């Protein structure tokens, strides 16, 4: 069974309370936030959640439901803390991503456990821009030699599930609990963004699986000679995705044919590279900017970006490969739910279908 009866024995009350505190902290919720969401006074929450006052199971269930915590999971003897941390998100974003995470946790025992490829891990304690780039490029080259650069082949080879949903609240995020992982991606994003996001989250899986995974909308500042230590994981993930899509050697060739002058850039060649890589103009700008710095001929980032945005004619982009891959991943989740539906209550099954935006049998039969 995937869903378990809640533990209610007195001697584990402290453990359950500790779990709830951890889940609340992951969502970045303060006592003030909890009071506003639940209608319980601040003093009441401080006593019941953080103090010594006993919190009745019925009230605990209501509190968990109010902030998007799966009550059955947090009281399960098989509970494993999730590694996802929500920061700088709207309440709507937290609600949607929490529902997706709860669905993932419900399916935990039914999803494949991804493989652990031996790819050199860039040093998180390294903050030098140039050293980090060199380490990421080394990891990208080794990864490409083993797995190629096509999303479907990469994710299928690793056994890393993808959960496609539609939401304007995020691009993608990595989910993890125990040895299980999955990537949730917004299928409403532009296709170049979806492809980039898949590889970005893949990098977090490869290099940061033992850390917390942050879901946030604020992009860190990643173009300084020294990257702040807290931004290094995002820097590594961005650069990994960037160079999986457009190899460093290709960016170098573009610059060399232009004699390191923005005005001499071959727009036809660049358009061809973008079409073949399914990358966005901004990804290419980042690639070219990195090469110019590494080769000691730095250009002005803003000038390069503005020149390409103004002079490139980019047609509306489609990506049948990624589109088919996401459809395949969605169908696999449908298959799992259909095969093991007797392991879930009707309410839980409906919650999973709603979170992952999958039509239930009842919905299909009603048409």
C-alpha positions in Angstrom: 0.0 0.0 0.0 1.2 3.5 -0.8 -1.1 5.4 1.7 -0.9 4.4 5.3 -3.1 4.8 8.4 -2.0 7.8 10.5 0.1 7.1 13.6 -1.8 8.4 16.7 0.0 6.8 19.6 1.0 9.2 22.4 4.7 8.3 22.3 5.0 9.5 18.7 3.2 12.8 19.1 6.4 14.7 19.3 7.7 13.1 16.2 4.6 14.0 14.2 4.8 17.6 15.5 8.4 17.7 14.5 7.5 16.6 11.0 4.7 19.2 10.7 7.2 21.9 11.8 9.6 20.8 9.1 6.9 20.8 6.5 5.8 24.3 7.5 9.4 25.5 7.4 9.9 24.1 3.9 7.0 26.2 2.7 8.5 29.3 4.3 5.4 30.0 6.4 5.6 32.0 9.6 3.3 31.9 12.6 1.6 35.0 11.1 1.1 33.2 7.8 -0.3 30.2 9.5 -2.7 32.3 11.5 -4.0 34.1 8.4 -4.4 30.9 6.5 -6.0 28.8 9.2 -7.9 31.4 11.2 -6.2 30.1 14.4 -4.8 32.7 16.6 -1.0 33.2 16.6 -0.9 32.2 20.3 -2.8 29.1 19.5 -0.5 28.1 16.7 2.6 28.8 18.8 1.3 26.6 21.6 -0.1 23.8 19.4 2.6 23.6 16.7 5.7 24.9 18.5 4.8 24.6 22.1 3.9 21.8 24.5 0.1 21.9 24.1 -1.3 18.7 22.5 -2.7 19.2 19.0 -5.8 16.9 18.5 -5.5 14.8 15.3 -8.6 16.4 13.8 -7.1 19.9 14.2 -3.8 18.6 12.9 -5.6 17.3 9.8 -7.2 20.7 9.2 -4.0 22.5 9.7 -2.2 20.3 7.2 -4.9 20.6 4.7 -4.9 24.4 5.0 -1.2 24.7 4.1 -1.0 21.9 1.5 0.6 19.2 3.7 -0.5 15.6 3.0 -1.8 14.6 6.4 -1.6 10.9 5.7 2.0 11.2 4.6 3.2 13.3 7.5 1.7 10.8 9.9 2.9 7.7 8.0 5.4 5.3 9.6 7.1 5.4 6.2 7.4 9.1 6.1 10.6 10.5 4.4 11.2 14.3 4.5 11.0 15.9 1.1 14.0 17.9 -0.2 11.9 20.5 -1.9 12.0 24.0 -0.3 9.6 26.8 -1.4 11.0 30.3 -1.4 9.8 33.7 -2.7 6.7 32.2 -4.2 3.1 33.4 -4.3 0.5 31.6 -2.2 -0.9 30.2 -5.5 2.5 28.9 -6.5 3.0 27.2 -3.1 -0.5 25.7 -3.4 0.0 24.2 -6.8 3.6 22.9 -6.2 2.5 21.5 -2.9 -0.3 19.5 -4.6 2.2 18.2 -7.2 4.6 17.2 -4.4 1.9 15.4 -2.5 0.9 13.5 -5.6 4.6 12.5 -6.1 4.8 11.3 -2.4 1.6 9.2 -2.9 3.2 7.6 -6.0 6.6 7.2 -4.3 6.7 3.4 -4.2 5.3 3.0 -7.7 7.8 5.3 -9.6 11.1 4.0 -10.9 14.2 4.8 -8.9 16.6 6.7 -11.1 20.1 5.5 -11.9 23.1 7.3 -10.5 25.5 8.0 -13.3 29.2 8.7 -12.6 29.5 12.3 -13.7 32.1 14.5 -12.0 30.4 16.9 -9.7 31.4 20.6 -9.9 32.5 21.9 -6.5 29.8 23.7 -4.6 32.4 25.3 -2.4 34.0 26.8 -5.4 32.9 30.4 -6.3 35.3 31.4 -9.0 33.4 32.0 -12.3 36.1 30.6 -14.6 36.8 27.5 -12.5 33.1 26.7 -12.2 32.7 27.0 -16.0 35.6 24.7 -16.6 34.2 22.1 -14.2 30.7 22.3 -15.7 32.1 21.9 -19.3 34.0 18.8 -18.2 30.8 17.3 -16.7 28.8 18.2 -19.8 31.3 16.6 -22.1 31.3 13.3 -20.1 27.5 13.3 -19.8 27.0 13.9 -23.5 29.4 11.0 -24.4 27.3 8.7 -22.1 23.8 9.9 -22.7 23.7 12.3 -25.7 21.7 15.5 -25.6 18.1 14.6 -26.4 15.7 14.9 -23.4 13.7 11.7 -24.1 16.8 9.5 -24.4 18.5 11.1 -21.4 15.5 10.9 -19.0 14.5 7.4 -20.1 18.1 6.1 -19.8 18.3 7.5 -16.3 14.8 6.4 -15.3 14.0 9.9 -14.1 10.3 10.5 -14.3 8.8 13.8 -15.5 5.5 15.2 -14.3 4.2 17.7 -16.9 1.5 20.2 -15.6 0.2 23.5 -16.7 0.9 26.5 -14.5 2.0 30.1 -14.8 3.6 30.0 -11.3 6.8 28.2 -12.1 9.0 26.8 -14.9 10.1 23.5 -13.3 11.4 22.0 -10.1 13.0 18.9 -8.8 11.2 16.6 -6.4 13.0 14.2 -4.1 12.3 11.9 -1.1 14.6 9.1 -0.2 16.0 7.5 -3.4 13.1 8.7 -5.5 13.2 11.8 -7.7 11.1 13.4 -10.4 11.0 16.6 -12.4 7.8 18.7 -12.5 7.8 21.0 -15.6 5.3 23.6 -16.8 4.2 22.5 -20.2 2.7 25.9 -20.9 6.1 27.5 -21.2 7.7 28.3 -24.5 9.2 25.1 -26.0 12.8 26.4 -25.7 12.2 27.2 -22.1 10.8 23.7 -21.4 13.8 22.0 -22.9 16.2 24.3 -21.0 14.2 23.7 -17.7 14.4 19.9 -18.1 18.2 20.0 -18.4 18.4 22.6 -15.6 16.5 20.3 -13.2 18.5 17.3 -14.5 21.6 19.1 -13.3 20.2 19.5 -9.8 19.5 15.7 -9.8 23.0 14.9 -11.0 24.9 17.3 -8.7 22.7 18.4 -5.8 20.5 15.4 -4.9 21.9 15.4 -1.4 20.8 19.0 -0.8 17.5 20.8 -0.5 15.9 21.8 -3.9 14.6 25.3 -4.0 11.5 26.3 -5.9 11.6 30.1 -6.4 11.0 32.8 -9.0 13.8 35.2 -8.2 16.7 34.6 -10.6 20.1 35.0 -8.9 22.8 37.3 -10.4 25.2 34.9 -12.1 27.6 37.2 -14.1 30.3 38.2 -11.7 33.9 37.0 -11.4 32.9 35.4 -8.1 29.5 33.7 -7.6 28.0 33.9 -4.1 28.1 30.5 -2.5 24.3 30.3 -2.1 23.9 30.9 -5.9 26.5 28.3 -7.0 24.0 25.4 -7.4 21.8 27.6 -9.7 24.9 28.7 -11.6 25.9 25.1 -12.2 22.4 24.0 -13.3 22.1 27.0 -15.7 25.5 26.4 -17.3 24.9 22.6 -17.5 21.6 23.2 -19.4 23.2 25.9 -21.5 26.1 23.8 -22.7 24.0 20.7 -23.2 21.9 22.7 -25.6 24.7 24.7 -27.4 28.2 23.2 -27.0 31.0 25.5 -26.1 32.8 24.7 -29.3 29.8 25.9 -31.4 29.7 29.2 -29.5 33.5 29.6 -30.0 33.1 29.0 -33.7 30.4 31.7 -34.0 32.7 34.2 -32.4 35.7 33.2 -34.4 33.8 33.6 -37.7 32.8 37.0 -36.6 36.4 38.0 -35.7 35.1 38.7 -32.1 32.9 41.6 -33.3 29.2 41.7 -32.5 28.5 43.5 -35.7 30.1 40.7 -37.7 28.1 37.9 -36.2 26.7 35.5 -38.8 23.0 35.8 -38.2 22.2 33.0 -40.7 24.6 30.6 -38.8 23.1 31.7 -35.5 19.6 31.0 -36.7 20.6 27.6 -37.8 22.2 26.9 -34.4 19.0 28.0 -32.6 16.8 25.8 -34.9 19.0 22.7 -34.4 19.5 23.2 -30.6 15.9 24.3 -29.9 17.5 26.9 -27.6 16.3 30.4 -27.0 18.1 33.6 -28.0 18.9 34.3 -24.4 20.6 30.9 -24.0 22.8 31.7 -27.0 23.6 35.2 -25.6 24.8 33.5 -22.4 26.9 31.0 -24.4 28.6 33.7 -26.5 29.2 36.0 -23.5 30.9 33.2 -21.6 33.2 32.4 -24.5 34.1 36.0 -24.9 35.1 36.2 -21.2 37.0 32.9 -21.2 38.9 33.8 -24.3 39.9 37.2 -22.9 37.9 39.2 -25.3 34.8 40.2 -23.2 31.9 41.9 -24.9 29.2 44.0 -23.3 26.4 41.6 -22.3 23.6 44.1 -22.9 25.0 45.2 -26.3 25.2 41.5 -27.4 21.8 40.7 -26.2 20.1 43.8 -27.7 21.9 43.3 -31.0 20.7 39.7 -31.4 17.2 40.4 -30.2 16.9 43.3 -32.7 18.4 41.6 -35.7 17.5 37.9 -35.5 14.2 36.9 -37.1 13.0 34.0 -34.9 10.0 32.1 -36.2 7.5 30.7 -33.7 9.1 27.6 -32.2 7.7 24.2 -32.0 9.5 21.1 -30.5 7.7 17.9 -31.5 10.4 15.8 -29.8 9.8 17.4 -26.3 6.1 17.6 -26.9 5.9 13.8 -27.6 8.2 13.1 -24.7 5.9 14.9 -22.2 2.9 13.1 -23.7 4.7 9.8 -23.1 5.5 10.7 -19.5 1.9 11.7 -18.8 0.7 8.4 -20.3 3.1 6.5 -18.1 1.6 8.2 -15.0 -1.9 7.3 -16.3 -0.8 3.7 -16.6 0.5 3.6 -13.1 -2.7 5.0 -11.6 -4.8 2.6 -13.7 -2.7 -0.4 -12.6 -2.6 0.4 -8.9 -5.8 2.4 -8.4 -7.1 -0.2 -5.9 -4.2 0.9 -3.6 -5.7 4.4 -3.2 -8.9 5.7 -1.7 -11.2 7.6 -4.1 -10.4 10.9 -2.5 -6.6 10.4 -2.7 -6.9 9.2 -6.4 -8.9 12.4 -7.2 -6.3 14.5 -5.4 -3.5 12.9 -7.5 -5.5 13.4 -10.8 -6.2 17.0 -9.9 -2.6 17.8 -9.0 -1.1 16.2 -12.1 -4.1 17.4 -14.3 -5.0 13.9 -15.4 -8.5 12.9 -16.3 -9.9 10.3 -14.0 -12.0 7.3 -15.3 -15.1 9.0 -14.0 -14.3 12.2 -15.9 -13.7 10.2 -19.1 -16.9 8.2 -18.7 -19.0 11.4 -18.3 -18.2 12.5 -21.8 
